[in-house]
Amino acid sequence: MTSQPESISNDLPAKSPSVTILDTGFWKRSASFLIQWRISLLIFAVVLTAIAYPYSQRLQLDRSIESLFALDHPLLLSYQESKSLFGGDEFVMLAWKQDDLLTSESLIEIEAFGKTLGELPGVNPESTQTLSAVLRPKQIGFIGNLFMRIPTVRESALNFAEGALVGEDRVTTAVVVRLKPEEESVVSRAETLASIRDLAASHNPPAYVVGEPVQVHDMFEVVEKDGATLGIVSSVILLIVIFFFFRSLRWMILPLVMVQAALIWTKAFLVISGMRLSMVSSMLNSLVTIIGIATVMHITIYFRELRRDQERIPALRMTLSTLLPAICWACATTAIGFGALLSSDIVPIRSFGIMMVLGVSFTLLAAFTIIPGGVLLGNFSVDPRKYGWEKWVTGGLLNLLKLVFRIPKTIASVAFLLIVFGFFGLSFLRIETDFSKNFRDNSPIVQALNFVEANLGGAGNYEINFPFADVTDPEAIDKLRELSEELKAIEIEGHPALTKVIAYTDGIDFIPSVAGRTLEAKRETLQKMQPEFEPSLFNPEEQRMRILLRALERQPAELKLQMIDEVTRTAQKYFPEAKCTGLYVLLANIILSLLSDQVVSFTLAACGIFLSMTIAFRSWKVGLISLVPNLFPIVILIGTLGWIGSLVNIGTAMIASVSIGLTVDSSIHYLSSYFREKKTGHSHAKALELTQSQIGLSLVFSNVALICGFSVLMLSEFVPLIYFGVLVSIAMLGGLIGNLVLLPLLLTALYGRKEVIMQSATE
């Protein structure tokens, strides 16, 4: 590239800002301090890591789905109220096909299996439901059981149990167990579910296990398992990629050591502080890795250039004094971006914000304490190597810059159209409510759901509850019966919305007139046959009734939300204070809960980054243009998801708030390099040329390394983690383009427009 004489910079239409980030005296003293005390700082890091490591291994996630809702969220409050009134709806279903299902031998086997399940720790034995208990209730005596063998009565009982305990094919059956609240159980929920699954696997034939508690447990189990396994694989891939770039064992190991130390310190602090963490906190490893790798990559490339004509210590001192301000401001700005999550109403999201602020802070501490000693200790593999092909990468970056100078209006127009495209796409985003879509199709939970919903009925359990004064009032019972029948008749797109409706009146109507002519007589007979039936549906002290509902778990998002709304609307016609609740409802709305919360957090993060960049560069204009490459990839990425009809899951819901902290580091390094070159007297074009070739190369290297590292998330068993890995990679790629194309374009518009016009005229 040919640049204009340096005097052209005096003719610029706008003055460069007085840049706080470039004040050198303090940073030179800081760099000298870090190098002088490098051994002591390295020993401090080793000792701190040794102390923190045992604590870091105790980090656990809050495995309750309630942790993903604000404590005062109406849906969560309704769910907690239902748990206090009726004991919750944490049901687990074990289903299988059995030949000769209705024979005495089969029913005896089912009864024995149900009894074994009921004896498991963590299971409520009184609430176990089996087909044998419906067809052969023990409490009605010998005469009653003879009566139950009458074909019409038996068929009536089978119809009563159909969709819950027996399929239409009369071959599929299920045992339904109710879990105790975890705080009342002598064992953990994980142990209870493991015992249930062991019994299901040993059953002949093996039984499928489904239920909302199973899905929630499997989600956290997979996230924790994948987080540990994929974290190791990702680190290995990063080691290989970094070694390929620099062919130096020291510079391959150094960034990983720094990242792991920062992670250990962060996790230990979280354990000691007792902070409440949830599934979103599983992103800690990924994000700290991004910040740490990017930081070391800038140092590596700058140090490598200086080592061509300087000794190690002077080269490192110059590297640190030059890059420390950008590194510190990058970490501060990233921390501010994540700190915006403190505005969240959801406790784990706030904890995630605090966690990331800590992670960023400990990454900075790790850089200060490990890098000086790590670079200068010993004489093995001292310098990062340079490949001949790097000049082709640098040449490509400079050609990209020439393109920015040559067709700025075209690039600006394309960027504007892409942003408009992204904004319009946001309106087409749809929410994923099928919680089973969080798992791969070949996972046990999805296979179990497919079996149950194909052979038995809906696997999703929820309820509608409402005030109800007296179960002995015939008029109130008639009203309840009318509601039950209307709920059964609800259709969505021509299909029944609910696969099973269990109302108190179903039990009453099941009792034939010969067994009880009056309402009170039928009620007494029902209590003998099914002692748990009335207490599970009616709370006389609080005068509250509920109707249990079953629906398909695996159905389109909009149909599920439409069904829940229609059920609520129908119930409120009869009982205006009716509430629809249950784990099924919580799981269907979890993404909405996260998304609505993220809009505010994302806005505050953008404002925080603008403010910090304005302070760093003492220019609101620089603060404003620095937002563009950070917001550009997010808007286009999420908007594109809307256009292609991709459903928003947990991984997608968090990507906006997470992504805004990913590219700001690159922007700060690019801007600080540009103003540093301008301060030495270079013209706008020359300053951009030097920045593009030096900082641009480190941006390319760090982004390529991280994208390779995150590609391993595509192997995860948890679909949102796959989405997160892919989307983070795309966001980083978009941020790279934004910083290498849009940032120089905006800097040219702000500081170098006249110079570029003059240059173009002479070419």
C-alpha positions in Angstrom: 0.0 0.0 0.0 1.3 3.5 -0.8 0.7 6.0 2.0 0.6 9.8 1.8 3.3 12.0 3.4 3.0 12.2 7.2 2.0 15.9 6.9 -1.4 14.9 5.6 -2.4 14.0 9.1 -2.4 17.7 9.9 -5.2 18.2 7.4 -7.6 15.7 8.9 -11.2 16.9 9.4 -11.3 15.7 13.0 -8.7 15.5 15.6 -7.7 12.2 17.2 -8.9 11.9 20.8 -6.7 12.5 23.8 -6.4 8.8 24.6 -6.2 7.7 28.2 -5.4 4.2 27.1 -2.0 5.4 25.6 -0.7 7.3 28.7 2.6 5.4 28.9 4.3 6.3 32.2 2.2 4.2 34.5 2.2 1.3 32.1 6.0 1.3 31.7 6.4 1.2 35.5 3.8 -1.6 35.7 5.6 -3.6 33.1 9.0 -3.2 34.9 7.4 -4.2 38.1 5.9 -7.4 36.6 9.2 -8.4 35.1 11.3 -7.5 38.2 9.0 -9.6 40.5 8.2 -12.3 37.9 9.5 -15.3 40.0 7.6 -14.1 43.1 4.5 -13.6 41.1 4.8 -17.0 39.5 5.3 -18.7 42.9 2.2 -16.8 44.1 0.2 -18.2 41.2 1.4 -21.7 41.9 0.6 -21.5 45.6 -2.8 -19.9 44.9 -3.6 -22.7 42.4 -2.6 -25.4 44.8 -4.8 -23.9 47.6 -7.8 -23.3 45.2 -7.8 -26.6 43.4 -9.5 -28.7 46.0 -12.3 -26.1 46.4 -12.7 -25.8 42.6 -13.5 -29.5 42.3 -16.6 -29.1 44.6 -18.4 -26.7 42.2 -21.9 -28.0 41.6 -24.9 -26.7 39.6 -28.3 -26.0 41.1 -30.2 -28.9 39.3 -33.7 -27.5 39.8 -35.6 -26.1 36.8 -36.9 -23.4 39.1 -33.4 -21.9 39.1 -33.9 -20.6 35.6 -36.9 -18.4 36.7 -37.0 -15.2 38.6 -38.0 -15.8 42.2 -41.1 -13.7 41.7 -42.0 -15.0 38.3 -45.8 -15.7 38.2 -45.4 -19.2 36.7 -42.9 -20.2 39.3 -45.0 -18.8 42.1 -48.0 -20.8 40.8 -45.9 -24.0 40.6 -44.6 -23.6 44.1 -48.2 -23.0 45.4 -49.3 -26.2 43.7 -46.5 -28.1 45.3 -47.5 -26.9 48.7 -51.2 -27.7 48.1 -50.9 -31.1 46.3 -47.3 -32.2 46.7 -46.3 -31.3 43.2 -46.5 -33.2 40.0 -43.0 -34.8 39.8 -44.2 -38.0 38.2 -42.0 -40.6 36.5 -43.6 -43.1 34.1 -42.2 -46.6 33.3 -43.8 -48.0 30.2 -43.5 -51.2 28.2 -45.4 -53.7 26.0 -46.5 -56.9 27.6 -48.3 -59.8 25.9 -51.4 -61.1 27.7 -51.4 -57.9 29.7 -54.9 -58.4 31.2 -54.3 -61.9 32.6 -54.1 -62.5 36.3 -50.4 -63.5 36.1 -49.5 -60.2 34.3 -51.5 -58.1 36.7 -49.7 -59.8 39.6 -46.3 -59.1 38.0 -47.3 -55.4 37.5 -48.4 -55.1 41.1 -45.1 -56.6 42.3 -43.1 -54.3 40.1 -45.1 -51.3 41.3 -44.5 -52.3 44.9 -40.7 -52.6 44.3 -40.6 -49.2 42.7 -42.6 -47.7 45.6 -40.0 -49.0 48.1 -37.2 -47.1 46.5 -35.8 -44.2 48.5 -37.1 -40.9 47.2 -40.4 -42.4 45.9 -43.8 -41.8 47.5 -45.1 -45.4 48.0 -48.7 -44.4 48.6 -48.9 -42.6 45.2 -47.7 -45.4 42.9 -50.2 -46.0 40.1 -50.5 -49.4 38.4 -53.1 -51.0 36.1 -53.5 -53.8 38.6 -54.6 -51.3 41.2 -57.4 -50.1 38.9 -58.6 -53.6 37.7 -58.0 -55.4 41.0 -58.3 -52.9 43.9 -57.7 -54.6 47.2 -59.8 -52.3 49.4 -63.2 -53.4 48.0 -63.1 -57.0 49.2 -63.9 -60.3 47.5 -67.4 -59.3 46.3 -66.1 -56.0 44.9 -63.4 -57.8 42.9 -65.9 -60.3 41.5 -68.0 -57.2 40.4 -64.8 -55.8 38.7 -64.6 -58.9 36.6 -67.9 -58.2 34.8 -66.9 -57.4 31.2 -68.7 -54.1 31.0 -67.3 -52.9 34.4 -63.8 -54.1 33.4 -64.0 -52.3 30.1 -65.1 -49.2 31.9 -62.1 -49.5 34.3 -59.8 -49.9 31.3 -61.3 -46.8 29.6 -60.7 -44.9 32.9 -57.0 -45.9 32.9 -56.5 -45.5 29.1 -53.9 -43.0 28.2 -52.2 -43.2 31.6 -51.8 -46.8 32.6 -52.8 -48.7 29.5 -52.7 -48.0 25.8 -55.5 -48.3 23.3 -53.8 -51.5 22.0 -54.3 -53.1 25.5 -50.7 -54.3 25.2 -48.8 -51.2 26.4 -48.9 -50.5 30.1 -47.2 -48.2 32.6 -46.4 -47.8 36.2 -46.4 -44.2 37.4 -44.5 -43.2 40.5 -44.5 -39.9 42.3 -41.2 -38.6 43.6 -40.9 -37.1 47.1 -39.7 -33.5 47.2 -35.9 -33.7 47.2 -35.6 -31.9 50.6 -37.8 -34.7 52.1 -35.8 -37.6 50.5 -33.0 -39.4 52.3 -31.1 -39.7 48.9 -30.5 -37.3 46.1 -32.8 -37.0 43.1 -30.0 -38.4 40.9 -29.8 -41.6 43.1 -33.5 -42.1 43.0 -33.7 -41.8 39.2 -30.7 -44.1 38.8 -32.4 -46.7 41.0 -35.6 -46.4 38.9 -33.7 -46.8 35.7 -31.8 -49.8 37.0 -35.2 -51.5 37.8 -36.5 -50.5 34.4 -33.5 -52.0 32.6 -33.8 -55.2 34.6 -37.5 -55.6 33.9 -38.6 -58.1 31.3 -39.2 -56.6 28.9 -37.1 -53.5 29.6 -39.2 -50.5 30.5 -38.9 -46.9 29.1 -38.6 -44.2 31.6 -40.1 -40.7 31.0 -41.2 -37.7 33.0 -40.3 -34.0 33.4 -38.1 -34.8 36.4 -36.1 -37.2 34.2 -35.7 -34.6 31.5 -34.5 -32.0 33.9 -32.1 -34.4 35.6 -30.7 -35.6 32.2 -30.2 -32.1 31.1 -27.9 -31.2 34.0 -26.2 -34.6 33.9 -25.3 -34.2 30.2 -24.2 -30.6 30.6 -21.9 -31.4 33.5 -20.5 -34.6 31.8 -20.0 -32.9 28.5 -18.5 -29.8 30.2 -15.8 -31.9 31.7 -15.1 -34.2 28.7 -15.4 -31.7 26.0 -13.3 -29.2 28.0 -10.4 -31.6 27.9 -10.8 -32.3 24.2 -11.2 -28.6 23.4 -7.9 -27.8 25.3 -6.1 -30.5 23.4 -7.3 -29.1 20.1 -6.3 -25.6 21.1 -2.8 -26.9 22.1 -2.4 -28.4 18.6 -3.6 -25.3 16.8 -1.4 -22.9 18.8 1.6 -25.2 18.4 0.9 -25.2 14.6 0.9 -21.4 14.6 4.0 -20.8 16.7 5.9 -24.1 16.8 6.9 -23.5 20.4 6.2 -25.8 23.3 6.5 -22.8 25.7 4.0 -20.7 23.8 1.7 -23.6 23.3 1.5 -24.4 27.0 1.5 -20.9 28.4 -2.0 -19.8 27.3 -3.6 -23.1 28.5 -1.8 -22.8 31.9 -3.0 -19.3 32.3 -6.6 -20.2 31.4 -6.7 -23.3 33.7 -5.3 -21.2 36.6 -8.0 -18.6 36.1 -10.7 -21.2 35.9 -9.5 -22.9 39.1 -9.4 -19.6 41.0 -12.8 -18.6 39.7 -14.4 -21.9 40.6 -12.8 -22.0 44.1 -14.1 -18.5 44.8 -17.6 -19.5 43.7 -17.6 -22.5 45.9 -16.3 -20.6 48.9 -18.9 -17.8 48.4 -21.7 -20.3 48.1 -23.1 -18.7 45.0 -26.2 -20.2 43.4 -25.3 -21.5 39.9 -27.4 -23.1 37.2 -27.0 -24.6 33.8 -26.0 -21.3 32.2 -22.9 -21.2 34.4 -21.6 -24.2 32.4 -20.4 -21.6 29.8 -17.7 -20.4 32.2 -14.9 -22.7 30.7 -15.7 -21.6 27.2 -15.8 -17.8 27.8 -12.7 -17.7 30.1 -10.9 -19.7 27.4 -11.8 -17.1 24.8 -10.6 -14.2 26.9 -7.4 -15.9 28.0 -6.4 -17.2 24.5 -7.0 -13.8 22.9 -4.9 -12.0 25.5 -1.9 -14.3 25.1 -2.2 -14.3 21.3 -1.7 -10.5 21.2 1.3 -10.8 23.5 2.8 -13.6 21.5 2.7 -11.9 18.1 3.9 -8.5 19.4 6.7 -10.2 21.4 7.7 -12.2 18.4 8.1 -9.1 16.3 10.3 -7.4 18.9 12.5 -10.4 19.4 13.9 -10.0 15.9 16.2 -7.2 17.2 15.9 -7.3 21.0 16.8 -9.5 23.9 14.0 -11.3 25.8 13.7 -9.0 28.8 13.6 -5.7 26.8 11.3 -7.3 24.3 8.9 -8.5 27.0 9.1 -5.1 28.8 8.2 -3.3 25.6 5.5 -5.8 24.8 3.8 -5.4 28.2 4.2 -1.6 28.4 2.6 -1.4 25.0 -0.2 -3.9 25.4 -1.0 -3.7 29.1 -3.4 -0.7 28.7 -5.3 -2.4 25.9 -5.4 -5.7 27.9 -6.6 -4.1 31.1 -9.3 -2.0 29.3 -10.4 -5.0 27.3 -10.9 -7.0 30.5 -12.6 -4.1 32.2 -15.0 -3.5 29.3 -15.7 -7.2 29.0 -16.4 -7.3 32.7 -18.8 -4.3 32.3 -20.6 -6.2 29.5 -21.1 -9.2 31.7 -21.8 -7.1 34.7 -24.9 -5.9 32.9 -26.4 -9.3 33.7 -26.7 -8.2 37.3 -29.9 -6.4 36.1 -31.5 -9.7 35.7 -34.5 -10.9 37.8 -33.3 -14.5 37.5 -30.9 -15.3 40.3 -28.7 -17.7 38.3 -28.3 -15.2 35.5 -27.2 -12.6 38.0 -24.8 -15.2 39.4 -23.6 -15.9 35.9 -22.8 -12.2 35.5 -20.9 -12.1 38.7 -19.2 -15.4 37.8 -18.0 -13.9 34.5 -16.8 -10.7 36.1 -14.8 -12.9 38.4 -13.6 -15.0 35.5 -12.4 -12.0 33.6 -10.7 -10.5 36.7 -8.9 -13.8 37.5 -7.8 -14.1 33.9 -6.2 -10.7 34.2 -4.6 -11.7 37.5 -3.3 -14.9 35.8 -1.9 -12.9 33.0 0.0 -10.6 35.4 1.3 -13.4 37.6 2.0 -16.2 35.0 3.0 -14.6 31.7 6.2 -12.7 32.8 7.7 -15.7 34.6 6.4 -18.1 32.0 8.0 -16.2 29.2 11.4 -15.6 30.8 11.9 -18.8 32.9 14.5 -21.1 31.5 15.9 -21.3 27.9 13.9 -24.0 26.2 11.6 -23.1 23.3 12.1 -19.4 24.0 10.6 -17.8 20.9 7.4 -18.3 19.0 8.3 -19.2 15.4 7.1 -17.5 12.2 5.9 -19.2 9.0 6.6 -17.9 5.6 2.9 -18.2 4.7 2.1 -15.5 7.3 3.1 -12.8 4.8 0.3 -14.1 2.6 -2.2 -13.7 5.4 -0.8 -10.2 6.1 -1.0 -9.4 2.4 -4.6 -10.5 2.4 -5.4 -8.2 5.4 -3.8 -5.3 3.7 -5.7 -6.0 0.5 -8.8 -6.0 2.6 -7.9 -2.6 3.9 -7.3 -1.3 0.4 -10.8 -2.5 -0.5 -12.1 -0.5 2.4 -10.4 2.6 1.0 -11.5 1.9 -2.5 -15.2 1.1 -2.1 -16.2 2.5 1.3 -19.8 3.3 0.2 -20.4 -0.1 -1.2 -19.1 -1.8 2.0 -21.1 0.6 4.2 -24.3 -0.1 2.1 -23.8 -3.9 2.3 -23.2 -3.7 6.1 -26.3 -1.5 6.5 -28.5 -3.9 4.4 -27.2 -6.9 6.4 -28.1 -5.1 9.7 -31.6 -4.3 8.3 -31.9 -7.9 7.2 -30.9 -9.0 10.7 -33.3 -6.6 12.5 -36.3 -7.8 10.4 -35.3 -11.4 11.0 -35.6 -10.8 14.8 -39.4 -10.6 14.4 -39.6 -14.1 13.0 -37.8 -15.8 16.0 -39.8 -18.6 17.5 -39.4 -20.2 20.9 -38.5 -23.9 21.3 -40.9 -25.4 23.9 -40.3 -29.0 23.2 -37.8 -29.7 26.0 -36.9 -33.0 24.5 -35.3 -31.2 21.6 -32.5 -30.4 24.0 -31.3 -34.0 23.5 -30.1 -35.9 20.5 -32.7 -38.2 18.8 -30.7 -41.3 19.8 -30.6 -40.4 23.5 -32.5 -42.7 26.0 -34.9 -39.9 27.0 -36.0 -39.1 23.5 -36.4 -42.8 22.6 -38.5 -43.2 25.7 -40.7 -40.2 24.9 -41.2 -41.5 21.3 -42.3 -44.9 22.7 -44.7 -43.5 25.2 -46.3 -40.9 22.9 -46.7 -43.5 20.1 -48.2 -46.2 22.3 -49.7 -44.7 25.4 -50.4 -41.0 25.1 -48.8 -37.7 26.1 -45.8 -37.8 28.4 -46.2 -34.2 29.5 -48.0 -33.7 32.9 -49.5 -30.5 34.1 -52.6 -29.2 35.9 -55.2 -26.5 36.1 -56.1 -25.6 39.7 -58.8 -23.3 41.1 -60.8 -22.5 44.3 -63.4 -25.3 45.1 -65.3 -25.2 48.3 -67.0 -28.6 48.7 -66.8 -32.0 46.9 -70.2 -33.0 48.4 -72.0 -30.2 46.6 -73.8 -31.7 43.6 -74.0 -28.4 41.7 -70.2 -27.8 42.2 -69.5 -31.3 41.0 -71.7 -30.8 37.9 -69.8 -27.6 37.1 -66.5 -29.5 37.5 -67.8 -32.2 35.2 -68.7 -29.6 32.5 -65.2 -28.1 32.7 -63.6 -31.6 32.4 -65.7 -32.4 29.3 -64.9 -29.1 27.7 -61.2 -29.6 28.3 -61.4 -33.1 26.7 -63.0 -31.5 23.7 -60.3 -28.9 23.1 -58.7 -29.3 19.7 -55.7 -27.6 18.2 -55.5 -27.8 14.4 -58.1 -30.5 14.2 -56.5 -32.8 16.8 -57.3 -33.3 20.5 -55.0 -31.0 22.5 -55.0 -33.2 25.6 -54.4 -37.0 25.6 -55.7 -37.4 29.1 -57.8 -35.4 31.5 -58.1 -36.7 35.0 -60.8 -34.8 37.0 -62.4 -35.7 40.3 -65.6 -36.3 38.5 -63.9 -39.1 36.4 -63.4 -41.1 39.6 -67.0 -40.4 40.8 -68.5 -41.3 37.5 -66.4 -44.5 37.4 -68.3 -45.9 40.3 -71.5 -47.6 39.0 -74.8 -46.8 40.5 -75.1 -50.3 41.9 -72.1 -49.5 44.1 -73.4 -46.2 45.2 -76.4 -44.2 44.2 -75.7 -41.0 46.0 -72.7 -38.7 45.6 -71.5 -39.4 49.1 -71.9 -43.2 48.6 -69.8 -43.0 45.4 -67.2 -40.9 47.2 -66.9 -43.5 49.9 -66.5 -46.3 47.4 -63.9 -44.3 45.4 -61.9 -43.8 48.6 -61.8 -47.5 49.2 -60.8 -48.3 45.7 -58.3 -45.5 45.2 -57.4 -43.9 48.5 -55.0 -41.5 46.9 -57.4 -40.3 44.2 -59.3 -37.5 46.1 -56.3 -36.2 48.2 -54.2 -35.9 45.0 -56.9 -33.6 43.4 -58.6 -31.8 46.3 -57.2 -29.9 49.3 -60.1 -29.4 51.7 -58.1 -27.2 54.1 -57.2 -24.7 51.4 -60.4 -25.5 49.4 -58.5 -25.9 46.2 -59.2 -28.4 43.4 -57.0 -29.4 40.4 -57.5 -31.3 37.2 -54.5 -33.3 36.0 -53.8 -33.0 32.3 -51.6 -35.0 29.9 -50.3 -33.7 26.6 -47.7 -34.6 24.0 -44.3 -33.4 24.9 -43.0 -33.7 21.3 -45.1 -31.2 19.4 -44.3 -27.8 17.7 -43.6 -24.9 20.0 -46.5 -22.7 18.9 -49.0 -25.6 19.3 -47.9 -26.3 22.9 -48.2 -22.6 24.0 -51.5 -22.3 22.2 -52.8 -25.4 24.0 -51.7 -24.1 27.4 -53.4 -20.7 26.7 -56.6 -22.4 25.5 -56.7 -24.7 28.6 -56.3 -21.6 30.8 -59.0 -19.7 28.9 -61.4 -22.6 29.1 -60.9 -23.1 32.8 -61.3 -19.4 33.6 -64.8 -19.5 32.0 -65.9 -21.8 34.9 -63.5 -20.7 37.6 -62.1 -17.2 37.0 -59.1 -17.7 39.4 -57.9 -20.9 37.6 -54.2 -21.2 37.1 -52.3 -23.5 34.7 -49.1 -24.8 36.2 -46.7 -27.7 36.4 -43.2 -28.6 35.3 -44.6 -29.0 31.7 -45.7 -25.4 31.8 -42.4 -24.2 33.3 -40.4 -26.1 30.7 -42.5 -24.7 27.9 -41.9 -21.1 29.0 -38.3 -21.4 30.1 -36.9 -19.8 26.9 -39.4 -16.9 27.1 -38.2 -16.3 30.7 -34.6 -16.2 29.6 -35.2 -14.2 26.4 -37.3 -11.4 28.0 -34.6 -11.0 30.6 -31.8 -10.9 28.1 -33.2 -7.9 26.2 -32.7 -5.6 29.2 -29.3 -7.1 30.0 -28.1 -6.9 26.4 -29.1 -3.2 26.2 -27.3 -2.4 29.4 -24.2 -4.3 28.3 -24.1 -2.2 25.1 -24.5 1.0 27.1 -21.8 -0.1 29.5 -19.4 -0.9 26.7 -20.1 2.4 25.0 -19.4 4.2 28.3 -16.2 2.4 29.1 -14.8 2.9 25.5 -15.7 6.5 25.7 -13.7 6.9 28.9 -10.8 4.8 27.6 -10.4 6.9 24.5 -11.9 10.1 25.8 -14.2 10.3 22.8 -17.9 9.5 22.6 -17.4 9.1 18.9 -14.9 6.3 19.4 -17.2 4.8 22.0 -20.0 4.8 19.4 -18.1 3.3 16.5 -16.6 0.6 18.8 -20.1 -0.7 19.3 -20.7 -1.4 15.6 -18.3 -4.4 15.2 -19.6 -5.8 18.5 -23.3 -5.5 17.7 -22.9 -6.2 13.9 -22.4 -10.0 14.2 -25.0 -10.5 16.9 -27.9 -8.7 15.1 -27.1 -10.5 11.8 -26.6 -13.9 13.5 -29.8 -13.9 15.5 -31.8 -12.3 12.7 -30.7 -15.0 10.3 -31.9 -17.6 12.8 -35.3 -15.9 12.6 -35.3 -15.9 8.8 -34.4 -19.6 8.5 -37.0 -20.5 11.1 -34.6 -21.9 13.7 -36.2 -22.3 17.1 -34.6 -20.4 20.0 -33.3 -22.8 22.7 -31.3 -22.2 25.9 -28.0 -21.9 24.0 -29.5 -19.4 21.5 -31.2 -17.3 24.3 -27.9 -16.6 26.0 -25.8 -15.9 22.9 -26.5 -12.2 22.7 -25.4 -11.3 26.2 -22.4 -13.7 25.8 -21.3 -12.6 22.3 -21.1 -8.9 23.2 -18.2 -9.7 25.5 -16.4 -11.7 22.9 -15.4 -9.2 20.2 -14.8 -6.1 22.4 -11.3 -7.3 23.2 -10.4 -7.2 19.5 -11.9 -3.7 19.1 -9.9 -2.3 21.9 -6.6 -3.8 20.7 -7.3 -2.5 17.2 -8.2 1.0 18.3 -5.4 1.3 20.8 -2.9 0.2 18.1 -4.3 2.7 15.6 -4.1 5.6 18.0 -0.7 4.5 19.2 0.6 4.7 15.6 -1.1 8.0 15.1 0.6 9.3 18.2 4.0 8.5 16.8 3.2 10.8 13.8 2.0 8.3 11.2 -0.8 9.3 8.8 -4.2 7.8 9.1 -3.6 5.4 6.2 -0.2 4.3 7.6 -1.6 3.9 11.1 -4.3 1.6 9.7 -1.8 -0.3 7.6 0.4 -1.0 10.6 -2.6 -1.9 12.7 -4.1 -4.2 10.1 -0.9 -6.1 9.6 0.1 -6.5 13.3 -3.2 -6.6 15.2 -5.1 -8.1 12.3 -2.8 -11.1 12.3 -3.2 -11.7 16.0 -7.0 -11.4 15.6 -7.0 -14.0 12.8 -4.8 -16.4 14.8 -6.8 -16.1 18.0 -10.1 -16.5 16.2 -9.0 -19.5 14.2 -7.7 -21.2 17.3 -10.8 -20.5 19.3 -13.2 -21.6 16.5 -11.3 -24.9 16.2 -11.5 -25.3 20.0 -15.3 -24.6 20.1 -16.0 -26.9 17.2 -15.7 -29.8 19.7 -19.0 -28.6 21.2 -20.7 -30.1 18.2 -20.0 -33.5 19.7 -22.1 -32.7 22.8 -25.1 -34.8 23.7 -26.9 -31.6 24.8 -28.3 -29.8 21.7 -28.1 -26.2 23.2 -24.4 -26.7 23.7 -24.1 -27.6 20.0 -25.9 -24.5 19.1 -23.8 -22.5 21.5 -20.6 -23.8 20.0 -21.7 -23.1 16.5 -23.2 -19.7 17.2 -20.2 -18.5 19.3 -17.9 -19.6 16.4 -20.0 -17.7 13.9 -20.2 -14.7 16.2 -16.4 -14.6 16.6 -16.0 -14.9 12.8 -18.5 -12.0 12.4 -16.7 -10.0 15.0 -13.4 -10.6 13.2 -14.9 -9.3 9.9 -16.4 -6.4 11.8 -13.1 -5.4 13.4 -11.0 -5.9 10.2 -13.5 -4.2 7.8 -16.1 -2.0 9.6 -13.7 -0.6 12.2 -11.2 0.8 9.7 -14.1 2.0 7.6 -15.6 3.9 10.5 -12.2 5.2 11.6 -11.7 6.5 8.0 -15.0 8.2 8.1 -14.2 9.8 11.4 -10.5 10.7 11.1 -9.2 10.0 7.6 -11.8 10.8 5.0 -10.0 13.8 3.5 -6.7 11.9 3.4 -8.3 8.9 1.7 -9.9 11.2 -0.9 -6.5 12.8 -1.6 -4.8 9.4 -1.8 -7.4 8.0 -4.2 -7.0 11.0 -6.4 -3.2 10.4 -6.7 -3.5 6.7 -7.5 
